[in-house]
Amino acid sequence: MSEERVSYYVSEAKKFLEAALAEFEREEKEKSDVTIRDAAEEAWNAVLQATNALLIGRGFPEERIKSHRDRRLALNSLELKDPRIRAMGFRDRFGAREHYLHEMCFYEGEYLIEGIRDDILKVKRYIDDVEEALRE
């Protein structure tokens, strides 16, 4: 069951990342505030999905990671137990993407286009690192 759920969440993360990249490309043509904010939210959702995959893959019950708070606490707990996960910095990276993509860009409309591009690329690296951590 959990392997299926892990695969599902990794797949979803990649779909949301693709959607974020497509929205970002669209924004470059349209110069739309709504489009860039949507791209940021799609990228944030990719982080959520990847985080779910990581946590479930490392033994956290799915029903215990439903909220952003649950995920932050689970990442903190996981990092305290696993030096390799701590070295990958998932907790800090999760918090940074939450702040810049979800809170600042999507909700507040405060962003620099190049900063969002960089954050979306960081989401791709986050997903790649989650997949690496799950292979261990």
Summary of the structure (lengths in Angstrom):
residues: 136
radius of gyration: 14.7
end to end distance: 18.7
largest distance: 46.3
contacts: 444
relative contact order: 0.17
helix: 87%
strand: 0%
